[in-house]
Amino acid sequence: MDEEFSSVAAIAVDRVEIGAGFITLRPAQELREGILPTSGGEEKRKVTISPCCLVDGHVFGNEVIVLPSDRRNLSTRAGEMLPGTQINGGINAFENITIGTGSVIRGGLLAGGKVTIDKAIPQSEGAPSRLIIEGAVSGKDIEIGDGVVILGPVVAQRSLKIGNAVTIRDYAISPEVTIGNGCLLGGLIAAKKIESGDFNTIASSRILLPGDQSNWSIMGDIRSPYPGCNNCPQADKLGGYDSATDLGRRLSCNYFSSINMNDVDFSVEGGACDVWTRFPIGIEEDHWILVDTESVAGEETLFTVVSNMPKNSVNMDLESNRAAIWELTSEASEEE
């Protein structure tokens, strides 16, 4: 039997523990404000948020750690379990940020050092497992665990490592990018090195890879929703209308791949569909070279642009619109 914690003991003490160089929010606490410095030196504190807390505001510190959520009941209601940790704001740190399982961050993450996001796998049976970041993620090095959902862009100054079954609904950008299996990315820009597994999807009609193809290690084909998914043979089952919601369901199509979770990680298998479009990774005549001269250091960066967009189309506006709908798609509910 997995251990179940109660918040009874936690609410009998102070909600926040403050000491020299640190501040800790105790388990199962509700803080109706952010955790921000109010006097000189407090910006250098280590901030720790214990399991199953609510912070109604932004968090700022030298280092910020959000601990994984455990199986914890609501002391005033027998049998009702806490849903995990929620932070209604962004997290900023001079050094590192660590986000544990069972967390929902309603803002972004900005770190001067490394950002580590745990796997979306529960710590024990019945513990919260969701791990959602609603804003952008930025840091020197970024590591994202299996099953994480990020709605904003992810920008790493040095390296980006993405686990299995990760969703990044905006661009993933870094000099060095490693992608696991079964991921969905809004777009991809990798300047120096790219590694990619199987059954990955990139919504953008173009991906930017290193100019030197010897730095490519791409295990399986990468799905491009354009143009194949524009004429999806299973559209009536996934969502037959060209709305943001229905197109979003096609992006995360179970006919393309199926995702399974166990106690350790996520695994991915191919689906029944065999008519999906692949990015022409191995067809050099469909590539072109882009020279980027806009870097802060003033250095030129060579990219290989890979796309299914036709180079010579009679109606380029039509093709552009057919491709753009996938980049503008989201899983969010639409207002009627």
VMD Tcl script that draws the C-alpha trace (Angstrom):
set ca {
  {0.00 0.00 0.00}
  {1.50 3.36 -1.00}
  {1.88 5.84 1.80}
  {-0.77 8.54 2.02}
  {-0.05 11.82 3.78}
  {-2.48 14.12 5.56}
  {-2.24 17.90 5.67}
  {-3.46 17.98 9.30}
  {0.04 18.30 10.76}
  {1.13 20.79 8.13}
  {-1.58 23.33 8.87}
  {-0.77 23.25 12.58}
  {2.56 25.04 12.01}
  {3.66 28.15 10.17}
  {3.08 27.91 6.46}
  {6.52 29.27 5.55}
  {9.90 28.48 7.05}
  {12.45 31.28 6.60}
  {16.14 31.11 7.47}
  {19.51 32.46 6.41}
  {19.56 32.20 2.64}
  {16.41 30.10 2.21}
  {12.63 30.11 2.27}
  {10.51 26.94 2.27}
  {6.77 26.64 1.79}
  {5.61 23.65 3.83}
  {3.50 20.83 2.31}
  {-0.17 21.36 1.43}
  {-0.15 25.11 2.02}
  {-2.06 27.85 0.26}
  {-0.14 31.10 -0.18}
  {-2.32 33.92 -1.55}
  {0.68 35.87 -2.81}
  {3.91 35.24 -4.65}
  {7.32 34.47 -3.17}
  {9.28 37.59 -4.03}
  {12.17 39.50 -2.43}
  {11.06 42.46 -0.30}
  {14.46 43.60 0.97}
  {18.09 43.53 -0.10}
  {19.66 40.09 -0.27}
  {16.40 38.13 -0.43}
  {16.81 37.71 -4.17}
  {19.71 35.36 -3.36}
  {17.57 32.91 -1.37}
  {16.99 29.27 -2.21}
  {13.23 28.83 -2.63}
  {11.68 25.42 -2.00}
  {7.99 24.69 -2.58}
  {6.90 21.47 -0.88}
  {4.35 18.99 -2.31}
  {0.73 19.90 -3.05}
  {0.91 23.68 -2.53}
  {-0.85 26.63 -4.13}
  {1.13 29.83 -4.75}
  {-0.98 32.67 -6.09}
  {1.75 34.76 -7.71}
  {5.27 34.79 -9.11}
  {8.31 33.13 -7.55}
  {11.82 34.59 -7.56}
  {15.05 33.33 -6.02}
  {18.64 32.38 -6.58}
  {17.53 28.77 -7.00}
  {13.93 27.50 -7.10}
  {12.86 23.92 -6.42}
  {9.27 22.67 -6.72}
  {9.22 19.26 -5.07}
  {7.30 16.32 -6.61}
  {3.73 15.94 -5.39}
  {2.84 12.94 -3.27}
  {-0.45 11.24 -2.41}
  {-1.89 13.66 0.14}
  {-5.46 14.04 1.36}
  {-7.38 17.19 2.24}
  {-7.53 17.20 6.03}
  {-11.02 18.70 6.19}
  {-12.56 16.23 3.72}
  {-11.83 12.58 4.28}
  {-10.89 10.72 1.12}
  {-10.47 13.82 -1.06}
  {-6.96 13.96 -2.54}
  {-5.02 17.13 -3.31}
  {-4.40 17.62 -7.05}
  {-0.74 18.56 -6.76}
  {1.10 21.89 -6.83}
  {-0.11 24.95 -8.74}
  {1.76 28.22 -9.17}
  {-0.31 31.06 -10.60}
  {2.63 32.94 -12.01}
  {6.09 32.54 -13.47}
  {9.31 31.32 -11.86}
  {12.58 33.24 -12.20}
  {15.97 32.18 -10.82}
  {19.52 33.49 -11.11}
  {20.74 29.88 -11.14}
  {18.75 26.64 -11.52}
  {15.04 25.76 -11.59}
  {13.74 22.26 -10.82}
  {10.07 21.33 -11.33}
  {8.76 18.10 -9.80}
  {5.97 15.80 -10.94}
  {2.39 16.86 -10.25}
  {2.99 20.57 -10.93}
  {1.07 23.11 -13.00}
  {2.91 26.39 -13.64}
  {0.54 29.07 -14.99}
  {3.45 31.21 -16.20}
  {6.91 30.59 -17.63}
  {10.32 29.50 -16.35}
  {13.40 31.74 -16.70}
  {16.73 30.50 -15.32}
  {20.29 31.77 -15.55}
  {21.45 28.17 -15.20}
  {19.78 24.82 -15.84}
  {16.06 24.06 -16.02}
  {15.12 20.50 -15.06}
  {11.50 19.32 -15.47}
  {10.65 15.92 -14.04}
  {8.81 13.10 -15.81}
  {5.01 13.22 -15.67}
  {4.95 9.90 -13.83}
  {3.43 9.70 -10.32}
  {5.75 9.20 -7.37}
  {3.43 6.50 -6.06}
  {0.07 4.95 -6.96}
  {-2.64 7.58 -6.87}
  {-0.24 10.55 -6.62}
  {-0.64 13.48 -9.07}
  {1.25 12.98 -12.32}
  {0.40 15.94 -14.56}
  {3.23 18.33 -15.42}
  {2.18 21.41 -17.37}
  {4.05 24.66 -18.05}
  {1.74 27.26 -19.62}
  {4.40 29.84 -20.51}
  {7.84 29.93 -22.09}
  {10.87 28.05 -20.76}
  {14.35 29.58 -21.01}
  {17.70 28.59 -19.54}
  {21.31 27.74 -20.31}
  {20.62 24.00 -20.41}
  {17.11 22.51 -20.36}
  {16.06 18.93 -19.66}
  {12.40 17.94 -20.08}
  {11.13 14.60 -18.77}
  {8.67 12.19 -20.39}
  {5.06 13.28 -20.82}
  {5.53 16.98 -20.02}
  {3.28 19.57 -21.73}
  {4.66 23.06 -22.44}
  {2.43 25.59 -24.19}
  {5.06 28.28 -24.81}
  {8.40 28.26 -26.64}
  {11.45 26.52 -25.19}
  {14.78 28.31 -25.69}
  {18.07 26.87 -24.41}
  {21.30 28.82 -24.80}
  {23.46 25.69 -24.89}
  {21.56 22.38 -24.95}
  {18.00 21.05 -24.93}
  {17.11 17.46 -24.06}
  {13.50 16.35 -24.60}
  {12.18 13.02 -23.30}
  {9.49 10.76 -24.76}
  {5.87 11.84 -25.42}
  {6.62 15.53 -24.72}
  {4.42 18.27 -26.15}
  {5.89 21.73 -26.87}
  {3.20 23.70 -28.66}
  {5.60 26.44 -29.72}
  {9.17 26.36 -31.06}
  {12.05 24.39 -29.52}
  {15.28 26.33 -30.07}
  {18.83 25.49 -29.04}
  {22.30 24.97 -30.55}
  {22.10 21.29 -29.54}
  {18.75 19.47 -29.45}
  {17.99 15.88 -28.45}
  {14.41 14.63 -28.96}
  {13.06 11.30 -27.68}
  {10.17 9.33 -29.19}
  {6.56 10.35 -29.79}
  {6.99 14.10 -29.27}
  {4.92 16.94 -30.73}
  {6.74 20.23 -31.34}
  {5.37 23.44 -32.80}
  {8.67 24.10 -34.56}
  {12.37 23.25 -34.38}
  {15.57 25.27 -34.75}
  {18.81 23.40 -34.00}
  {21.99 25.26 -34.95}
  {24.83 22.83 -34.20}
  {23.53 19.32 -33.43}
  {20.27 17.37 -33.72}
  {19.31 13.93 -32.43}
  {15.78 12.62 -32.90}
  {14.00 9.32 -32.17}
  {10.90 7.74 -33.72}
  {7.31 8.92 -34.29}
  {7.92 12.64 -33.73}
  {5.72 15.38 -35.21}
  {6.66 18.99 -35.97}
  {3.73 21.27 -36.78}
  {5.72 23.92 -38.65}
  {6.05 23.45 -42.39}
  {9.82 24.08 -42.13}
  {12.47 22.80 -39.73}
  {15.91 24.38 -39.37}
  {18.73 21.88 -38.87}
  {22.51 22.32 -38.67}
  {24.16 23.23 -41.96}
  {26.66 20.41 -41.43}
  {24.69 17.20 -41.95}
  {27.35 15.16 -40.14}
  {25.80 16.59 -36.96}
  {22.44 14.96 -37.71}
  {21.39 11.75 -35.95}
  {17.76 11.16 -36.90}
  {16.58 7.64 -36.11}
  {13.10 7.69 -37.67}
  {11.01 9.79 -40.02}
  {9.56 13.03 -38.65}
  {5.88 13.64 -39.42}
  {4.88 16.86 -41.15}
  {1.12 17.53 -40.90}
  {1.39 19.44 -44.19}
  {0.22 18.29 -46.65}
  {-0.89 14.77 -45.65}
  {-3.01 15.69 -42.61}
  {-4.83 18.39 -44.61}
  {-6.67 15.49 -46.23}
  {-6.76 13.16 -43.21}
  {-8.64 9.91 -44.02}
  {-9.68 9.63 -40.34}
  {-10.82 13.25 -39.99}
  {-14.42 12.28 -39.21}
  {-13.21 10.26 -36.21}
  {-10.65 12.76 -34.95}
  {-12.66 15.91 -35.66}
  {-14.03 16.63 -39.07}
  {-13.95 20.44 -39.02}
  {-10.99 22.68 -39.81}
  {-11.22 24.34 -36.41}
  {-8.32 24.81 -33.96}
  {-9.67 22.09 -31.68}
  {-10.21 19.50 -34.41}
  {-6.88 20.23 -36.09}
  {-5.21 19.90 -32.70}
  {-6.67 16.42 -32.31}
  {-5.22 15.49 -35.70}
  {-1.78 16.67 -34.59}
  {-1.87 14.33 -31.60}
  {-3.34 11.56 -33.76}
  {-3.53 8.07 -32.25}
  {-3.65 6.64 -35.77}
  {-0.10 7.96 -36.24}
  {1.27 6.67 -32.93}
  {0.12 5.38 -29.55}
  {1.73 6.33 -26.25}
  {1.89 4.09 -23.20}
  {2.98 4.94 -19.66}
  {4.49 2.54 -17.13}
  {6.05 3.08 -13.71}
  {9.33 4.27 -15.20}
  {8.76 6.08 -18.49}
  {6.64 6.53 -21.60}
  {6.91 4.24 -24.63}
  {5.68 4.89 -28.17}
  {4.42 2.55 -30.89}
  {3.39 3.19 -34.45}
  {-0.30 3.51 -35.28}
  {-2.49 2.17 -38.08}
  {-2.05 5.13 -40.45}
  {0.49 4.66 -43.23}
  {-0.30 7.71 -45.38}
  {1.19 10.45 -43.18}
  {3.68 12.88 -44.71}
  {7.35 12.76 -43.80}
  {9.75 15.68 -43.80}
  {12.17 15.05 -46.69}
  {15.17 14.62 -44.38}
  {17.09 12.43 -46.82}
  {16.14 14.26 -50.04}
  {18.77 16.96 -50.47}
  {17.14 18.53 -53.52}
  {14.25 19.53 -51.20}
  {16.64 21.36 -48.84}
  {18.04 24.84 -48.99}
  {20.66 26.73 -47.02}
  {19.82 29.67 -44.76}
  {22.60 31.94 -43.50}
  {21.78 33.63 -40.20}
  {23.83 36.76 -39.51}
  {21.66 38.12 -36.70}
  {23.42 36.46 -33.73}
  {24.51 38.62 -30.80}
  {28.16 37.66 -31.38}
  {27.89 38.62 -35.02}
  {28.82 35.13 -36.24}
  {27.27 33.52 -39.28}
  {25.24 30.36 -38.65}
  {24.42 27.99 -41.48}
  {21.10 26.16 -41.34}
  {19.69 23.48 -43.60}
  {15.99 24.18 -44.13}
  {13.89 21.05 -44.64}
  {10.33 21.47 -45.88}
  {7.56 19.91 -47.93}
  {6.58 23.33 -49.24}
  {6.94 23.33 -53.04}
  {9.69 25.62 -54.30}
  {7.79 26.40 -57.50}
  {4.04 26.56 -56.95}
  {1.44 28.15 -59.18}
  {-0.49 29.29 -56.09}
  {1.98 29.79 -53.24}
  {-0.58 31.68 -51.12}
  {-2.86 28.63 -51.12}
  {-0.02 26.31 -50.13}
  {1.15 28.71 -47.42}
  {-2.33 28.86 -45.90}
  {-2.64 25.06 -45.94}
  {0.66 24.80 -44.07}
  {0.08 27.69 -41.64}
  {-3.06 26.24 -40.04}
  {-0.94 23.62 -38.25}
  {1.33 26.24 -36.72}
  {-1.67 28.23 -35.44}
  {-3.44 25.20 -33.98}
  {-3.88 24.59 -30.24}
  {-5.70 22.09 -28.07}
  {-7.39 24.91 -26.15}
  {-11.15 25.15 -26.26}
  {-12.53 27.73 -28.61}
  {-15.06 30.32 -27.62}
  {-18.34 29.88 -29.39}
}
mol new
graphics top color blue
foreach p $ca { graphics top sphere $p radius 0.5 }
foreach p [lrange $ca 0 end-1] q [lrange $ca 1 end] { graphics top cylinder $p $q radius 0.2 }
display resetview
